[in-house]
Amino acid sequence: MSQQTPGVREALASLRAAQKSNSGAPAYSRFVNRPIGRIFAAVAFAWGRTPDQVTAVSALFTFAGIALIALAPPTLLTSLLIVLFLVLGYALDSADGQLARLRGGGSPRGEWLDHMVDATKMATIHIAVLICWWRFYDLQPPMLLIPLGFQVVASVFFFGVILTELIRRVGATGTTSKAAFRNSPLYALLVLPADYGLLILVFATLWVPWLFITLYTALLVVNALILIASVVRWHRSLGPSGAGHA
């Protein structure tokens, strides 16, 4: 059996040769999450696991972390546990796709499951923040609009990414202008505020309300600006508008 199934080192070598493009990837996803996910994917491959199984474990860690945000009093220990669970969930979210490529390609059902977990994650994490603020922070009610606003921005951004990619696939249209710049480390740093990984790290300050509120609100403002710029870019990248709307 060990002679027929490649080990972790062999799987890692194969993954390095078949990596997803870094174009448009923010810094944490590109330099931290994908390399960690590569290790998880290699281990899962050596153990004979499937991408769907990795997705399930990713969901388990992710939603355990989100549940802690909403239910556990924000202490230093719970804040670090939240970060740990979310980091592992995010890395495993990268690993399932890498494992699928290592096994020869994913399936539509696997891609659907992956996106459904991602959509649920984006639909719940900011609601968990709202619940945390309502239960454990001494705030005026208008402050609860901040996580609601972040919820809107995150959901629209996620939908925009998926929709734009779907239209490009189906219509075989669209352009990726400034591709070299979007693949550069500088671009990865510029879009870092939109990286889910950076949001994860901010949860390390959840036990210090004033600091977490400051960082979280700053992320919301920058993400809203990035969303506006992205909407304009996505629309232009799909080519000229026509009259054939559904």
C-alpha positions in Angstrom: 0.0 0.0 0.0 2.8 2.5 0.9 4.4 1.8 -2.4 1.3 2.6 -4.4 0.2 5.7 -2.5 2.6 8.7 -2.6 3.8 10.0 0.7 3.5 13.6 2.0 6.8 14.7 0.4 5.8 13.4 -3.0 2.4 15.0 -2.7 3.9 18.3 -1.7 6.2 18.2 -4.7 3.3 17.5 -7.0 1.3 20.3 -5.5 4.1 22.9 -5.9 4.0 22.1 -9.6 0.2 22.5 -9.9 -0.6 25.6 -8.0 -3.5 27.9 -8.6 -2.7 31.3 -10.0 -1.8 34.0 -7.5 -3.4 36.7 -9.6 -5.6 38.9 -7.4 -4.9 36.9 -4.2 -4.4 39.0 -1.1 -1.2 38.6 1.0 -2.4 36.3 3.8 -4.2 34.0 1.4 -1.2 33.9 -0.9 1.8 33.8 1.5 0.3 32.1 4.6 -3.0 30.3 3.9 -2.2 28.5 0.7 1.2 27.1 1.9 -0.4 25.8 5.1 -3.3 24.4 3.0 -0.7 22.7 0.8 0.6 20.8 3.7 -2.9 19.7 4.8 -3.7 18.7 1.2 -0.6 16.6 1.0 -1.3 14.9 4.3 -4.9 14.2 3.3 -3.8 12.8 0.0 -1.3 10.5 1.7 -4.0 9.3 4.1 -6.5 8.7 1.3 -9.0 11.4 2.3 -11.3 13.0 -0.2 -11.8 16.8 -0.9 -15.4 16.6 0.5 -14.0 15.2 3.8 -11.5 18.0 4.0 -14.3 20.5 3.4 -16.3 19.0 6.2 -13.4 19.3 8.6 -12.9 22.8 7.5 -16.5 23.6 8.2 -16.2 22.0 11.6 -13.3 24.2 12.7 -14.8 27.4 11.0 -18.2 27.2 12.6 -16.7 26.2 16.0 -14.8 29.4 15.9 -17.8 31.4 14.8 -19.9 29.9 17.6 -17.3 30.9 20.1 -17.5 34.5 18.9 -21.2 34.6 19.6 -21.5 32.4 22.7 -18.3 32.6 24.8 -17.3 35.7 26.9 -14.4 37.3 25.1 -11.3 36.5 27.1 -7.7 36.2 26.0 -8.1 32.4 25.9 -11.3 32.4 23.9 -9.9 35.0 21.5 -6.9 32.8 20.8 -9.1 29.7 20.4 -11.3 31.6 17.9 -8.2 32.6 15.9 -6.9 29.0 16.0 -10.2 27.5 14.9 -10.7 30.0 12.1 -7.1 29.7 10.9 -7.4 25.9 10.7 -10.7 26.2 9.0 -9.4 28.6 6.4 -6.3 26.6 5.7 -8.4 23.4 5.2 -10.7 25.4 2.9 -7.6 26.0 0.7 -6.6 22.4 1.1 -9.7 20.8 -0.3 -9.2 22.5 -3.7 -5.5 21.7 -3.8 -6.4 18.1 -2.9 -8.9 18.0 -5.7 -6.3 19.1 -8.2 -3.8 16.6 -6.8 -6.4 13.8 -7.4 -6.9 14.9 -11.0 -9.6 17.6 -10.7 -12.6 18.4 -8.7 -16.3 17.7 -9.3 -19.2 20.1 -9.7 -20.7 18.8 -6.4 -17.4 19.3 -4.6 -17.2 22.9 -5.9 -20.9 23.5 -4.9 -20.2 22.2 -1.4 -17.1 24.4 -1.0 -19.0 27.5 -2.1 -22.0 26.7 0.2 -19.7 26.4 3.2 -18.0 29.7 2.2 -21.3 31.5 1.7 -22.6 30.2 5.1 -19.4 31.4 6.7 -19.7 34.9 5.3 -23.4 35.0 6.3 -22.7 34.2 9.9 -19.4 35.5 11.1 -20.5 39.2 11.2 -23.8 38.2 12.8 -21.7 36.4 15.5 -19.8 39.7 16.0 -23.1 41.5 16.4 -24.3 39.0 19.0 -20.9 39.2 20.9 -21.2 43.0 21.0 -24.8 42.9 22.2 -24.1 40.3 24.9 -20.7 41.2 26.2 -19.8 44.8 25.2 -21.2 47.9 26.8 -22.3 49.7 23.6 -25.0 52.0 22.5 -27.5 50.3 20.1 -26.3 52.3 17.0 -22.9 50.6 17.3 -24.6 47.3 16.3 -25.0 48.7 12.8 -21.3 48.3 12.3 -21.3 44.5 12.1 -24.5 44.6 10.1 -22.8 46.9 7.6 -19.8 44.6 7.4 -22.3 41.7 6.8 -23.7 43.6 3.8 -20.3 44.4 2.4 -18.9 40.9 2.8 -22.0 39.2 1.3 -22.1 41.5 -1.7 -18.4 41.1 -2.3 -18.6 37.3 -2.1 -21.6 37.2 -4.5 -19.8 39.6 -6.8 -16.7 37.4 -7.0 -18.7 34.2 -7.7 -21.1 35.9 -10.2 -18.3 37.6 -12.1 -16.4 34.3 -12.4 -19.6 32.4 -13.4 -20.4 34.9 -16.2 -16.8 34.7 -17.5 -17.0 30.9 -17.6 -20.4 30.7 -19.2 -19.9 33.5 -21.7 -16.2 33.0 -22.3 -15.9 36.7 -22.1 -14.2 39.3 -20.0 -10.7 40.6 -19.7 -8.2 40.7 -16.9 -6.4 44.0 -17.3 -3.1 44.7 -15.6 -2.6 40.9 -15.1 1.1 41.3 -14.2 0.3 43.9 -11.5 -2.5 41.7 -10.0 0.1 38.9 -9.7 2.6 41.0 -7.9 3.4 41.0 -4.1 2.5 44.7 -4.1 -1.0 44.1 -5.2 -1.3 41.3 -2.7 -0.4 43.8 0.1 -2.7 46.5 -1.3 -5.8 44.2 -1.1 -4.8 42.7 2.2 -7.7 44.4 4.1 -10.1 42.4 2.0 -8.4 39.2 3.0 -10.5 36.9 5.3 -7.2 35.9 6.9 -6.6 39.4 8.2 -10.1 39.5 9.7 -9.3 36.3 11.4 -6.2 37.8 13.0 -8.2 40.8 14.2 -10.2 38.4 16.4 -7.1 38.0 18.6 -8.1 41.4 20.1 -11.7 40.4 20.8 -11.0 40.4 24.5 -10.0 44.1 24.3 -13.3 45.8 23.2 -12.0 49.3 22.3 -9.1 47.8 20.2 -11.3 45.2 18.4 -14.0 47.8 17.6 -11.4 50.2 16.2 -9.7 47.5 14.0 -13.0 45.9 12.9 -14.5 49.3 12.0 -11.4 50.3 10.1 -11.6 47.0 8.1 -15.2 47.7 7.3 -14.4 51.1 5.9 -11.6 49.9 3.8 -13.5 46.8 2.6 -16.4 49.1 1.5 -14.0 51.2 -0.6 -12.4 48.0 -2.1 -15.9 46.7 -2.9 -16.8 49.9 -4.8 -13.6 49.7 -6.8 -14.1 46.0 -7.4 -17.7 46.5 -8.7 -16.4 49.1 -11.2 -13.6 46.8 -12.3 -15.8 43.7 -12.6 -18.3 45.5 -14.7 -15.7 46.9 -17.1 -13.9 43.5 -17.3 -17.1 41.8 -18.7 -17.0 43.9 -21.9 -19.4 46.4 -23.3 -23.0 46.4 -22.1 -25.7 45.1 -24.3 -29.5 45.1 -24.5 -29.9 41.4 -23.9 -30.6 41.4 -20.1 -32.8 38.7 -18.7 
